[in-house]
Amino acid sequence: MIPRQTAPAPEDARPAPAGFDRRLIAPMVLGSVLNPINSSMIAVALVPIGVAFGAPPAETVWLVTALYLATAVGQPVIGRLVDMYGPRRLYLAGTGLVGVAGLMGALAPSLGVLIAARVLLGLGTSAAYPAAMRLTRSEAERTGQDSPAGVLTALAVSAQTVAVVGPTLGGALIGAGGWHMVFTVNVPLSAACLALGVRRLPRTAASGRSQGMDLPGMALFAGLLVSLMLFLMAPRPDRWYLPVLTLAAAAAFAARELRVPDPFVDLRVLGGNVPLIFTYLRQFLAYTTSYAFMYGYTQWLEQGRGLSASTAGLALLPLSVAALTVSTLTGRREAVRGKLLAGSALQIAGCAALLAVDAGSPVWMLLAVGALLGVPQGLLGLAAQTALYRQADPARIGSAAGLLRTFMYLGALGASAATAAFYPHRADTGGLHGLALFMLAGSALLLAITLPDRSLARLTPTPRKA
């Protein structure tokens, strides 16, 4: 049983339903898909953008890296703000910024401006998911009923659906109006989020739980990620100072967060929650493989196999269908440990199958590999989200959810670095096989840390209120 909420009532006077307020679902879902759709559509746009600006893959990969770097920092920062000031205002500010960034990208005269637009997209799309998790927890407190499976499934399935459909959608948009369309589409999406958010999201008072923002902690966290990513993008001996800066920033960040009374990331609480730490680690490993496949395989289909951007997007359609089908069929059954074990085993099988692909492989084989790797995408993300909801401190669910997305995008950063390393000049078959071995190692590690974790079997819903 979840105790009823005792916080100040919402400022708006609309009558609240007895159960979960279903009017919240549309803005929650639409806002939460802004990040995955922008993460995935760009996969088929990298080659056309490179041609337009005369940039090799090692440069266009920054279109991926910029968004994930901004998101990796922005998600926990904005999640913390959501916990402090409520979800509505952060949701509206973030989704409004998405429209501005989309327009900026569509009109970008250079690759540098395009990268800056992706940074703004990363920051803007960081608000909706922590806001949605905060709203889900608030509804459980308001109603006294812990029954979030349907809502969590809707969030996970929608995000996974647009992530895997993204390349297909991106290919269609590029075919219709050029690569600019993958940015322009954010303008109507932003407008829809703003309209739904203004009409449906409740006005809530600030929580009063925080003494202020831990700006030095946030700056150290950002410095840590930026220096690490700069090194991973080009790991050369003459850049030795970057890992040193990363370690120094990490040490300073830990020292500060353990000392201040209201830290950005409460390492004391996190350190005592080992199952949650492993959930973050599994999120990182799962999405490193997922995004390495999405970006690496898509670029290989275009350059190594000679497909157009729109055809490459269609070739990933079986991945989309498999992920959506599995998420829909398994969403309402939590079964966290079973999903993680099955998902990691199938990722291993998919990465091994990728080693058999070459420029002469038949089309059915290319489609089958995508379908096989779509199944774990439908299992792993949903399992991690459910685990986090059960393991995190309810008072910090927004920042905890932001950190989950941070580890997801750290995986994406690692994947983009690996893609740049294995495709220094062109996405050829040798590079694809090297990337497949990298993915295989990460998937094996994911299975190895999941098998002995018996705490996952004890993650069950709290019984409903009578």
PyMOL commands that set and color helices and strands:
alter all, ss='L'
color gray80, all
select helices_A, chain A and resi 22-32+34-44+46-53+57-60+62-85+87-106+111-124+128-143+149-177+181-184+186-200+215-233+237-239+241-259+267-271+274-303+309-315+317-330+336-354+363-391+394-422+429-450+454-458
alter helices_A, ss='H'
color red, helices_A
deselect
rebuild
show_as cartoon
